[in-house]
Structure formats: C-alpha cells, structure tokens
C-alpha cells in the first residue's frame, strides 16, 4: 500500500511540474531548473518537493508581474 501511495505522490508531483511549466511558458516565463527535487525522491517513502531553481532577472521580473 505504501509503494502505491508513493508512486501516486510522485505521479501527482510530475504532473504539477508539467502544468506549472506550461502555465509559466504561456506567460512567457522559463524556469530552466524547474524539476522534482531528487533528494525528496530518494527517501524510503518519497514525498516529492518541486524545485523551482534559478532563473534570469528577466524571468524573475515577469514572474513578479504575473503574480501581482
């Protein structure tokens, strides 16, 4: 049961990253380091975290505009 729950959590996290990437791209924002955090996947029972990573100053400015 734990393995099935963990697999579902990872699938949901992968889908969230995919959706976030698409939404950001629609707003003209690219976060090149956007991914699942590998360390959070390495646990016995994975609890995925999304790593937003670094971005350009332009991407940060666009992101701020979109979030306002």
mmJSON file of the N, C-alpha and C atoms, coordinates in Angstrom:
{"data_MODEL":{"atom_site":{
"group_PDB":["ATOM","ATOM","ATOM","ATOM","ATOM","ATOM","ATOM","ATOM","ATOM","ATOM","ATOM","ATOM","ATOM","ATOM","ATOM","ATOM","ATOM","ATOM","ATOM","ATOM","ATOM","ATOM","ATOM","ATOM","ATOM","ATOM","ATOM","ATOM","ATOM","ATOM","ATOM","ATOM","ATOM","ATOM","ATOM","ATOM","ATOM","ATOM","ATOM","ATOM","ATOM","ATOM","ATOM","ATOM","ATOM","ATOM","ATOM","ATOM","ATOM","ATOM","ATOM","ATOM","ATOM","ATOM","ATOM","ATOM","ATOM","ATOM","ATOM","ATOM","ATOM","ATOM","ATOM","ATOM","ATOM","ATOM","ATOM","ATOM","ATOM","ATOM","ATOM","ATOM","ATOM","ATOM","ATOM","ATOM","ATOM","ATOM","ATOM","ATOM","ATOM","ATOM","ATOM","ATOM","ATOM","ATOM","ATOM","ATOM","ATOM","ATOM","ATOM","ATOM","ATOM","ATOM","ATOM","ATOM","ATOM","ATOM","ATOM","ATOM","ATOM","ATOM","ATOM","ATOM","ATOM","ATOM","ATOM","ATOM","ATOM","ATOM","ATOM","ATOM","ATOM","ATOM","ATOM","ATOM","ATOM","ATOM","ATOM","ATOM","ATOM","ATOM","ATOM","ATOM","ATOM","ATOM","ATOM","ATOM","ATOM","ATOM","ATOM","ATOM","ATOM","ATOM","ATOM","ATOM","ATOM","ATOM","ATOM","ATOM","ATOM","ATOM","ATOM","ATOM","ATOM","ATOM","ATOM","ATOM","ATOM","ATOM","ATOM","ATOM","ATOM","ATOM","ATOM","ATOM","ATOM","ATOM","ATOM","ATOM","ATOM","ATOM","ATOM","ATOM","ATOM","ATOM","ATOM","ATOM","ATOM","ATOM","ATOM","ATOM","ATOM","ATOM","ATOM","ATOM","ATOM","ATOM","ATOM","ATOM","ATOM","ATOM","ATOM","ATOM","ATOM","ATOM","ATOM","ATOM","ATOM","ATOM","ATOM","ATOM","ATOM","ATOM","ATOM","ATOM","ATOM","ATOM","ATOM","ATOM","ATOM","ATOM","ATOM","ATOM"],
"id":[1,2,3,4,5,6,7,8,9,10,11,12,13,14,15,16,17,18,19,20,21,22,23,24,25,26,27,28,29,30,31,32,33,34,35,36,37,38,39,40,41,42,43,44,45,46,47,48,49,50,51,52,53,54,55,56,57,58,59,60,61,62,63,64,65,66,67,68,69,70,71,72,73,74,75,76,77,78,79,80,81,82,83,84,85,86,87,88,89,90,91,92,93,94,95,96,97,98,99,100,101,102,103,104,105,106,107,108,109,110,111,112,113,114,115,116,117,118,119,120,121,122,123,124,125,126,127,128,129,130,131,132,133,134,135,136,137,138,139,140,141,142,143,144,145,146,147,148,149,150,151,152,153,154,155,156,157,158,159,160,161,162,163,164,165,166,167,168,169,170,171,172,173,174,175,176,177,178,179,180,181,182,183,184,185,186,187,188,189,190,191,192,193,194,195,196,197,198,199,200,201,202,203,204],
"type_symbol":["N","C","C","N","C","C","N","C","C","N","C","C","N","C","C","N","C","C","N","C","C","N","C","C","N","C","C","N","C","C","N","C","C","N","C","C","N","C","C","N","C","C","N","C","C","N","C","C","N","C","C","N","C","C","N","C","C","N","C","C","N","C","C","N","C","C","N","C","C","N","C","C","N","C","C","N","C","C","N","C","C","N","C","C","N","C","C","N","C","C","N","C","C","N","C","C","N","C","C","N","C","C","N","C","C","N","C","C","N","C","C","N","C","C","N","C","C","N","C","C","N","C","C","N","C","C","N","C","C","N","C","C","N","C","C","N","C","C","N","C","C","N","C","C","N","C","C","N","C","C","N","C","C","N","C","C","N","C","C","N","C","C","N","C","C","N","C","C","N","C","C","N","C","C","N","C","C","N","C","C","N","C","C","N","C","C","N","C","C","N","C","C","N","C","C","N","C","C","N","C","C","N","C","C"],
"label_atom_id":["N","CA","C","N","CA","C","N","CA","C","N","CA","C","N","CA","C","N","CA","C","N","CA","C","N","CA","C","N","CA","C","N","CA","C","N","CA","C","N","CA","C","N","CA","C","N","CA","C","N","CA","C","N","CA","C","N","CA","C","N","CA","C","N","CA","C","N","CA","C","N","CA","C","N","CA","C","N","CA","C","N","CA","C","N","CA","C","N","CA","C","N","CA","C","N","CA","C","N","CA","C","N","CA","C","N","CA","C","N","CA","C","N","CA","C","N","CA","C","N","CA","C","N","CA","C","N","CA","C","N","CA","C","N","CA","C","N","CA","C","N","CA","C","N","CA","C","N","CA","C","N","CA","C","N","CA","C","N","CA","C","N","CA","C","N","CA","C","N","CA","C","N","CA","C","N","CA","C","N","CA","C","N","CA","C","N","CA","C","N","CA","C","N","CA","C","N","CA","C","N","CA","C","N","CA","C","N","CA","C","N","CA","C","N","CA","C","N","CA","C","N","CA","C","N","CA","C","N","CA","C","N","CA","C","N","CA","C"],
"label_alt_id":[null,null,null,null,null,null,null,null,null,null,null,null,null,null,null,null,null,null,null,null,null,null,null,null,null,null,null,null,null,null,null,null,null,null,null,null,null,null,null,null,null,null,null,null,null,null,null,null,null,null,null,null,null,null,null,null,null,null,null,null,null,null,null,null,null,null,null,null,null,null,null,null,null,null,null,null,null,null,null,null,null,null,null,null,null,null,null,null,null,null,null,null,null,null,null,null,null,null,null,null,null,null,null,null,null,null,null,null,null,null,null,null,null,null,null,null,null,null,null,null,null,null,null,null,null,null,null,null,null,null,null,null,null,null,null,null,null,null,null,null,null,null,null,null,null,null,null,null,null,null,null,null,null,null,null,null,null,null,null,null,null,null,null,null,null,null,null,null,null,null,null,null,null,null,null,null,null,null,null,null,null,null,null,null,null,null,null,null,null,null,null,null,null,null,null,null,null,null,null,null,null,null,null,null],
"label_comp_id":["UNK","UNK","UNK","UNK","UNK","UNK","UNK","UNK","UNK","UNK","UNK","UNK","UNK","UNK","UNK","UNK","UNK","UNK","UNK","UNK","UNK","UNK","UNK","UNK","UNK","UNK","UNK","UNK","UNK","UNK","UNK","UNK","UNK","UNK","UNK","UNK","UNK","UNK","UNK","UNK","UNK","UNK","UNK","UNK","UNK","UNK","UNK","UNK","UNK","UNK","UNK","UNK","UNK","UNK","UNK","UNK","UNK","UNK","UNK","UNK","UNK","UNK","UNK","UNK","UNK","UNK","UNK","UNK","UNK","UNK","UNK","UNK","UNK","UNK","UNK","UNK","UNK","UNK","UNK","UNK","UNK","UNK","UNK","UNK","UNK","UNK","UNK","UNK","UNK","UNK","UNK","UNK","UNK","UNK","UNK","UNK","UNK","UNK","UNK","UNK","UNK","UNK","UNK","UNK","UNK","UNK","UNK","UNK","UNK","UNK","UNK","UNK","UNK","UNK","UNK","UNK","UNK","UNK","UNK","UNK","UNK","UNK","UNK","UNK","UNK","UNK","UNK","UNK","UNK","UNK","UNK","UNK","UNK","UNK","UNK","UNK","UNK","UNK","UNK","UNK","UNK","UNK","UNK","UNK","UNK","UNK","UNK","UNK","UNK","UNK","UNK","UNK","UNK","UNK","UNK","UNK","UNK","UNK","UNK","UNK","UNK","UNK","UNK","UNK","UNK","UNK","UNK","UNK","UNK","UNK","UNK","UNK","UNK","UNK","UNK","UNK","UNK","UNK","UNK","UNK","UNK","UNK","UNK","UNK","UNK","UNK","UNK","UNK","UNK","UNK","UNK","UNK","UNK","UNK","UNK","UNK","UNK","UNK","UNK","UNK","UNK","UNK","UNK","UNK"],
"label_asym_id":["A","A","A","A","A","A","A","A","A","A","A","A","A","A","A","A","A","A","A","A","A","A","A","A","A","A","A","A","A","A","A","A","A","A","A","A","A","A","A","A","A","A","A","A","A","A","A","A","A","A","A","A","A","A","A","A","A","A","A","A","A","A","A","A","A","A","A","A","A","A","A","A","A","A","A","A","A","A","A","A","A","A","A","A","A","A","A","A","A","A","A","A","A","A","A","A","A","A","A","A","A","A","A","A","A","A","A","A","A","A","A","A","A","A","A","A","A","A","A","A","A","A","A","A","A","A","A","A","A","A","A","A","A","A","A","A","A","A","A","A","A","A","A","A","A","A","A","A","A","A","A","A","A","A","A","A","A","A","A","A","A","A","A","A","A","A","A","A","A","A","A","A","A","A","A","A","A","A","A","A","A","A","A","A","A","A","A","A","A","A","A","A","A","A","A","A","A","A","A","A","A","A","A","A"],
"label_entity_id":["1","1","1","1","1","1","1","1","1","1","1","1","1","1","1","1","1","1","1","1","1","1","1","1","1","1","1","1","1","1","1","1","1","1","1","1","1","1","1","1","1","1","1","1","1","1","1","1","1","1","1","1","1","1","1","1","1","1","1","1","1","1","1","1","1","1","1","1","1","1","1","1","1","1","1","1","1","1","1","1","1","1","1","1","1","1","1","1","1","1","1","1","1","1","1","1","1","1","1","1","1","1","1","1","1","1","1","1","1","1","1","1","1","1","1","1","1","1","1","1","1","1","1","1","1","1","1","1","1","1","1","1","1","1","1","1","1","1","1","1","1","1","1","1","1","1","1","1","1","1","1","1","1","1","1","1","1","1","1","1","1","1","1","1","1","1","1","1","1","1","1","1","1","1","1","1","1","1","1","1","1","1","1","1","1","1","1","1","1","1","1","1","1","1","1","1","1","1","1","1","1","1","1","1"],
"label_seq_id":[1,1,1,2,2,2,3,3,3,4,4,4,5,5,5,6,6,6,7,7,7,8,8,8,9,9,9,10,10,10,11,11,11,12,12,12,13,13,13,14,14,14,15,15,15,16,16,16,17,17,17,18,18,18,19,19,19,20,20,20,21,21,21,22,22,22,23,23,23,24,24,24,25,25,25,26,26,26,27,27,27,28,28,28,29,29,29,30,30,30,31,31,31,32,32,32,33,33,33,34,34,34,35,35,35,36,36,36,37,37,37,38,38,38,39,39,39,40,40,40,41,41,41,42,42,42,43,43,43,44,44,44,45,45,45,46,46,46,47,47,47,48,48,48,49,49,49,50,50,50,51,51,51,52,52,52,53,53,53,54,54,54,55,55,55,56,56,56,57,57,57,58,58,58,59,59,59,60,60,60,61,61,61,62,62,62,63,63,63,64,64,64,65,65,65,66,66,66,67,67,67,68,68,68],
"pdbx_PDB_ins_code":[null,null,null,null,null,null,null,null,null,null,null,null,null,null,null,null,null,null,null,null,null,null,null,null,null,null,null,null,null,null,null,null,null,null,null,null,null,null,null,null,null,null,null,null,null,null,null,null,null,null,null,null,null,null,null,null,null,null,null,null,null,null,null,null,null,null,null,null,null,null,null,null,null,null,null,null,null,null,null,null,null,null,null,null,null,null,null,null,null,null,null,null,null,null,null,null,null,null,null,null,null,null,null,null,null,null,null,null,null,null,null,null,null,null,null,null,null,null,null,null,null,null,null,null,null,null,null,null,null,null,null,null,null,null,null,null,null,null,null,null,null,null,null,null,null,null,null,null,null,null,null,null,null,null,null,null,null,null,null,null,null,null,null,null,null,null,null,null,null,null,null,null,null,null,null,null,null,null,null,null,null,null,null,null,null,null,null,null,null,null,null,null,null,null,null,null,null,null,null,null,null,null,null,null],
"Cartn_x":[0.833,0.0,0.87,1.962,2.858,3.475,3.907,4.537,3.548,2.304,1.285,1.031,0.959,0.754,1.939,3.154,4.351,4.37,4.029,4.004,2.982,1.834,0.802,1.301,1.987,2.537,3.533,4.387,5.382,4.685,3.701,2.954,2.274,1.653,0.986,1.997,3.154,4.195,4.717,4.917,5.366,4.333,3.067,2.0,1.968,2.174,2.191,3.326,4.49,5.625,5.293,4.691,4.318,3.326,2.324,1.306,1.903,2.77,3.414,4.299,5.072,5.939,5.112,4.003,3.145,2.537,2.062,1.468,2.505,3.705,4.768,5.141,5.249,5.588,4.519,3.248,2.163,2.292,2.915,3.135,4.487,5.198,6.492,7.623,7.456,8.445,9.021,10.331,11.017,11.843,11.595,12.432,13.204,14.441,15.177,15.47,15.473,15.797,14.562,13.378,12.135,12.135,11.994,12.026,11.606,11.509,11.306,12.653,12.642,13.868,14.309,15.488,15.935,16.077,16.498,16.669,15.335,14.264,12.956,12.413,12.949,12.533,13.352,14.487,15.404,15.021,14.045,13.62,12.95,12.893,12.234,10.78,10.102,8.754,8.82,8.933,9.109,7.98,8.375,7.444,7.979,7.617,8.24,8.079,9.161,9.158,9.467,8.899,9.173,10.273,11.304,12.44,12.262,12.119,11.933,13.259,14.331,15.667,15.921,17.021,17.421,16.735,16.728,16.162,16.853,16.638,17.223,16.496,17.12,16.485,15.192,15.221,14.021,12.886,13.2,12.166,11.62,12.481,12.029,11.11,11.446,10.612,9.255,9.254,7.991,7.135,7.777,7.059,6.414,7.135,6.59,5.373,5.444,4.311,3.089,3.296,2.194,1.56,2.36,1.845,1.174,1.385,0.765,-0.707],
"Cartn_y":[-1.198,0.0,1.251,1.264,2.416,2.7,1.654,1.818,2.427,1.994,2.52,3.995,4.343,5.741,6.589,6.093,6.821,7.054,6.037,6.164,7.218,7.243,8.231,9.636,9.788,11.096,11.595,10.719,11.092,11.454,10.669,10.974,12.333,12.622,13.912,15.054,14.84,15.869,16.116,15.052,15.195,15.961,15.68,16.377,17.855,18.136,19.526,20.303,19.684,20.338,20.599,19.628,19.775,20.925,20.984,22.033,23.405,23.469,24.738,25.217,24.309,24.664,25.232,24.588,25.053,26.418,26.607,27.891,29.011,28.723,29.728,30.062,29.042,29.274,30.117,29.899,30.71,32.171,32.42,33.787,34.322,33.543,33.978,33.819,32.915,32.711,31.306,31.229,29.939,29.8,28.739,28.393,27.141,27.316,26.181,25.066,25.392,24.382,23.774,24.08,23.551,22.034,21.354,19.887,19.384,18.073,17.47,17.412,17.685,17.642,16.194,15.844,14.45,13.919,14.758,14.297,13.895,14.599,14.264,12.952,12.552,11.289,10.105,10.395,9.339,8.732,9.299,8.77,7.416,6.667,5.356,5.507,6.505,6.849,8.244,8.35,9.649,10.632,11.843,12.948,14.081,14.069,14.962,16.444,17.161,18.611,19.121,20.251,20.866,21.892,21.766,22.678,23.692,24.967,25.993,26.402,26.319,26.588,28.037,28.264,29.608,30.068,31.382,31.941,33.267,33.748,35.031,36.166,37.334,38.514,38.819,38.691,38.948,38.005,36.738,35.779,36.137,36.56,36.961,38.173,39.127,40.32,39.948,39.077,38.647,37.887,37.053,36.294,37.239,38.254,39.231,39.937,40.292,40.963,40.049,38.802,37.841,37.603,37.593,37.303,38.501,39.669,40.866,40.913],
"Cartn_z":[0.0,0.0,0.0,0.79,0.835,-0.527,-1.201,-2.513,-3.503,-3.441,-4.346,-4.041,-2.754,-2.352,-2.799,-2.61,-3.006,-4.513,-5.273,-6.732,-7.151,-6.493,-6.793,-6.462,-5.341,-4.957,-5.999,-6.479,-7.479,-8.792,-9.192,-10.423,-10.322,-9.181,-8.978,-9.03,-8.432,-8.439,-9.846,-10.616,-12.006,-12.826,-12.617,-13.327,-12.917,-11.637,-11.163,-11.814,-11.943,-12.598,-14.061,-14.714,-16.123,-16.3,-15.436,-15.512,-15.213,-14.208,-13.856,-14.993,-15.574,-16.703,-17.852,-18.179,-19.266,-18.955,-17.74,-17.355,-17.403,-16.923,-16.962,-18.406,-19.246,-20.651,-21.34,-20.998,-21.563,-21.159,-20.025,-19.548,-20.01,-20.83,-21.337,-20.345,-19.394,-18.335,-18.436,-18.435,-18.465,-17.186,-16.448,-15.29,-15.691,-16.166,-16.718,-15.712,-14.438,-13.422,-12.772,-13.279,-12.709,-12.829,-11.679,-11.666,-10.291,-10.177,-8.868,-8.159,-6.886,-6.088,-5.92,-6.45,-6.384,-4.957,-4.029,-2.644,-2.024,-2.386,-1.824,-2.4,-3.545,-4.161,-3.659,-3.029,-2.601,-1.251,-0.595,0.706,0.533,1.615,1.57,1.122,1.666,1.247,0.642,-0.678,-1.313,-0.993,-0.713,-0.515,-1.385,-2.672,-3.648,-3.327,-3.553,-3.495,-4.894,-5.251,-6.547,-6.342,-7.15,-7.108,-8.232,-7.876,-8.889,-9.516,-8.763,-9.291,-9.618,-10.311,-10.677,-11.95,-12.142,-13.362,-13.657,-14.849,-15.237,-14.517,-14.527,-13.938,-14.686,-16.005,-16.804,-16.404,-16.207,-15.803,-14.424,-13.519,-12.181,-12.262,-13.119,-13.279,-13.876,-14.883,-15.497,-14.488,-13.691,-12.68,-11.661,-11.242,-10.296,-10.882,-12.161,-12.815,-12.837,-13.187,-13.288,-11.917,-10.875,-9.539,-8.858,-9.367,-8.755,-9.029],
"occupancy":[1.0,1.0,1.0,1.0,1.0,1.0,1.0,1.0,1.0,1.0,1.0,1.0,1.0,1.0,1.0,1.0,1.0,1.0,1.0,1.0,1.0,1.0,1.0,1.0,1.0,1.0,1.0,1.0,1.0,1.0,1.0,1.0,1.0,1.0,1.0,1.0,1.0,1.0,1.0,1.0,1.0,1.0,1.0,1.0,1.0,1.0,1.0,1.0,1.0,1.0,1.0,1.0,1.0,1.0,1.0,1.0,1.0,1.0,1.0,1.0,1.0,1.0,1.0,1.0,1.0,1.0,1.0,1.0,1.0,1.0,1.0,1.0,1.0,1.0,1.0,1.0,1.0,1.0,1.0,1.0,1.0,1.0,1.0,1.0,1.0,1.0,1.0,1.0,1.0,1.0,1.0,1.0,1.0,1.0,1.0,1.0,1.0,1.0,1.0,1.0,1.0,1.0,1.0,1.0,1.0,1.0,1.0,1.0,1.0,1.0,1.0,1.0,1.0,1.0,1.0,1.0,1.0,1.0,1.0,1.0,1.0,1.0,1.0,1.0,1.0,1.0,1.0,1.0,1.0,1.0,1.0,1.0,1.0,1.0,1.0,1.0,1.0,1.0,1.0,1.0,1.0,1.0,1.0,1.0,1.0,1.0,1.0,1.0,1.0,1.0,1.0,1.0,1.0,1.0,1.0,1.0,1.0,1.0,1.0,1.0,1.0,1.0,1.0,1.0,1.0,1.0,1.0,1.0,1.0,1.0,1.0,1.0,1.0,1.0,1.0,1.0,1.0,1.0,1.0,1.0,1.0,1.0,1.0,1.0,1.0,1.0,1.0,1.0,1.0,1.0,1.0,1.0,1.0,1.0,1.0,1.0,1.0,1.0,1.0,1.0,1.0,1.0,1.0,1.0],
"B_iso_or_equiv":[0.0,0.0,0.0,0.0,0.0,0.0,0.0,0.0,0.0,0.0,0.0,0.0,0.0,0.0,0.0,0.0,0.0,0.0,0.0,0.0,0.0,0.0,0.0,0.0,0.0,0.0,0.0,0.0,0.0,0.0,0.0,0.0,0.0,0.0,0.0,0.0,0.0,0.0,0.0,0.0,0.0,0.0,0.0,0.0,0.0,0.0,0.0,0.0,0.0,0.0,0.0,0.0,0.0,0.0,0.0,0.0,0.0,0.0,0.0,0.0,0.0,0.0,0.0,0.0,0.0,0.0,0.0,0.0,0.0,0.0,0.0,0.0,0.0,0.0,0.0,0.0,0.0,0.0,0.0,0.0,0.0,0.0,0.0,0.0,0.0,0.0,0.0,0.0,0.0,0.0,0.0,0.0,0.0,0.0,0.0,0.0,0.0,0.0,0.0,0.0,0.0,0.0,0.0,0.0,0.0,0.0,0.0,0.0,0.0,0.0,0.0,0.0,0.0,0.0,0.0,0.0,0.0,0.0,0.0,0.0,0.0,0.0,0.0,0.0,0.0,0.0,0.0,0.0,0.0,0.0,0.0,0.0,0.0,0.0,0.0,0.0,0.0,0.0,0.0,0.0,0.0,0.0,0.0,0.0,0.0,0.0,0.0,0.0,0.0,0.0,0.0,0.0,0.0,0.0,0.0,0.0,0.0,0.0,0.0,0.0,0.0,0.0,0.0,0.0,0.0,0.0,0.0,0.0,0.0,0.0,0.0,0.0,0.0,0.0,0.0,0.0,0.0,0.0,0.0,0.0,0.0,0.0,0.0,0.0,0.0,0.0,0.0,0.0,0.0,0.0,0.0,0.0,0.0,0.0,0.0,0.0,0.0,0.0,0.0,0.0,0.0,0.0,0.0,0.0],
"pdbx_formal_charge":[null,null,null,null,null,null,null,null,null,null,null,null,null,null,null,null,null,null,null,null,null,null,null,null,null,null,null,null,null,null,null,null,null,null,null,null,null,null,null,null,null,null,null,null,null,null,null,null,null,null,null,null,null,null,null,null,null,null,null,null,null,null,null,null,null,null,null,null,null,null,null,null,null,null,null,null,null,null,null,null,null,null,null,null,null,null,null,null,null,null,null,null,null,null,null,null,null,null,null,null,null,null,null,null,null,null,null,null,null,null,null,null,null,null,null,null,null,null,null,null,null,null,null,null,null,null,null,null,null,null,null,null,null,null,null,null,null,null,null,null,null,null,null,null,null,null,null,null,null,null,null,null,null,null,null,null,null,null,null,null,null,null,null,null,null,null,null,null,null,null,null,null,null,null,null,null,null,null,null,null,null,null,null,null,null,null,null,null,null,null,null,null,null,null,null,null,null,null,null,null,null,null,null,null],
"auth_seq_id":[1,1,1,2,2,2,3,3,3,4,4,4,5,5,5,6,6,6,7,7,7,8,8,8,9,9,9,10,10,10,11,11,11,12,12,12,13,13,13,14,14,14,15,15,15,16,16,16,17,17,17,18,18,18,19,19,19,20,20,20,21,21,21,22,22,22,23,23,23,24,24,24,25,25,25,26,26,26,27,27,27,28,28,28,29,29,29,30,30,30,31,31,31,32,32,32,33,33,33,34,34,34,35,35,35,36,36,36,37,37,37,38,38,38,39,39,39,40,40,40,41,41,41,42,42,42,43,43,43,44,44,44,45,45,45,46,46,46,47,47,47,48,48,48,49,49,49,50,50,50,51,51,51,52,52,52,53,53,53,54,54,54,55,55,55,56,56,56,57,57,57,58,58,58,59,59,59,60,60,60,61,61,61,62,62,62,63,63,63,64,64,64,65,65,65,66,66,66,67,67,67,68,68,68],
"auth_comp_id":["UNK","UNK","UNK","UNK","UNK","UNK","UNK","UNK","UNK","UNK","UNK","UNK","UNK","UNK","UNK","UNK","UNK","UNK","UNK","UNK","UNK","UNK","UNK","UNK","UNK","UNK","UNK","UNK","UNK","UNK","UNK","UNK","UNK","UNK","UNK","UNK","UNK","UNK","UNK","UNK","UNK","UNK","UNK","UNK","UNK","UNK","UNK","UNK","UNK","UNK","UNK","UNK","UNK","UNK","UNK","UNK","UNK","UNK","UNK","UNK","UNK","UNK","UNK","UNK","UNK","UNK","UNK","UNK","UNK","UNK","UNK","UNK","UNK","UNK","UNK","UNK","UNK","UNK","UNK","UNK","UNK","UNK","UNK","UNK","UNK","UNK","UNK","UNK","UNK","UNK","UNK","UNK","UNK","UNK","UNK","UNK","UNK","UNK","UNK","UNK","UNK","UNK","UNK","UNK","UNK","UNK","UNK","UNK","UNK","UNK","UNK","UNK","UNK","UNK","UNK","UNK","UNK","UNK","UNK","UNK","UNK","UNK","UNK","UNK","UNK","UNK","UNK","UNK","UNK","UNK","UNK","UNK","UNK","UNK","UNK","UNK","UNK","UNK","UNK","UNK","UNK","UNK","UNK","UNK","UNK","UNK","UNK","UNK","UNK","UNK","UNK","UNK","UNK","UNK","UNK","UNK","UNK","UNK","UNK","UNK","UNK","UNK","UNK","UNK","UNK","UNK","UNK","UNK","UNK","UNK","UNK","UNK","UNK","UNK","UNK","UNK","UNK","UNK","UNK","UNK","UNK","UNK","UNK","UNK","UNK","UNK","UNK","UNK","UNK","UNK","UNK","UNK","UNK","UNK","UNK","UNK","UNK","UNK","UNK","UNK","UNK","UNK","UNK","UNK"],
"auth_asym_id":["A","A","A","A","A","A","A","A","A","A","A","A","A","A","A","A","A","A","A","A","A","A","A","A","A","A","A","A","A","A","A","A","A","A","A","A","A","A","A","A","A","A","A","A","A","A","A","A","A","A","A","A","A","A","A","A","A","A","A","A","A","A","A","A","A","A","A","A","A","A","A","A","A","A","A","A","A","A","A","A","A","A","A","A","A","A","A","A","A","A","A","A","A","A","A","A","A","A","A","A","A","A","A","A","A","A","A","A","A","A","A","A","A","A","A","A","A","A","A","A","A","A","A","A","A","A","A","A","A","A","A","A","A","A","A","A","A","A","A","A","A","A","A","A","A","A","A","A","A","A","A","A","A","A","A","A","A","A","A","A","A","A","A","A","A","A","A","A","A","A","A","A","A","A","A","A","A","A","A","A","A","A","A","A","A","A","A","A","A","A","A","A","A","A","A","A","A","A","A","A","A","A","A","A"],
"auth_atom_id":["N","CA","C","N","CA","C","N","CA","C","N","CA","C","N","CA","C","N","CA","C","N","CA","C","N","CA","C","N","CA","C","N","CA","C","N","CA","C","N","CA","C","N","CA","C","N","CA","C","N","CA","C","N","CA","C","N","CA","C","N","CA","C","N","CA","C","N","CA","C","N","CA","C","N","CA","C","N","CA","C","N","CA","C","N","CA","C","N","CA","C","N","CA","C","N","CA","C","N","CA","C","N","CA","C","N","CA","C","N","CA","C","N","CA","C","N","CA","C","N","CA","C","N","CA","C","N","CA","C","N","CA","C","N","CA","C","N","CA","C","N","CA","C","N","CA","C","N","CA","C","N","CA","C","N","CA","C","N","CA","C","N","CA","C","N","CA","C","N","CA","C","N","CA","C","N","CA","C","N","CA","C","N","CA","C","N","CA","C","N","CA","C","N","CA","C","N","CA","C","N","CA","C","N","CA","C","N","CA","C","N","CA","C","N","CA","C","N","CA","C","N","CA","C","N","CA","C","N","CA","C","N","CA","C","N","CA","C"],
"pdbx_PDB_model_num":[1,1,1,1,1,1,1,1,1,1,1,1,1,1,1,1,1,1,1,1,1,1,1,1,1,1,1,1,1,1,1,1,1,1,1,1,1,1,1,1,1,1,1,1,1,1,1,1,1,1,1,1,1,1,1,1,1,1,1,1,1,1,1,1,1,1,1,1,1,1,1,1,1,1,1,1,1,1,1,1,1,1,1,1,1,1,1,1,1,1,1,1,1,1,1,1,1,1,1,1,1,1,1,1,1,1,1,1,1,1,1,1,1,1,1,1,1,1,1,1,1,1,1,1,1,1,1,1,1,1,1,1,1,1,1,1,1,1,1,1,1,1,1,1,1,1,1,1,1,1,1,1,1,1,1,1,1,1,1,1,1,1,1,1,1,1,1,1,1,1,1,1,1,1,1,1,1,1,1,1,1,1,1,1,1,1,1,1,1,1,1,1,1,1,1,1,1,1,1,1,1,1,1,1]
}}}
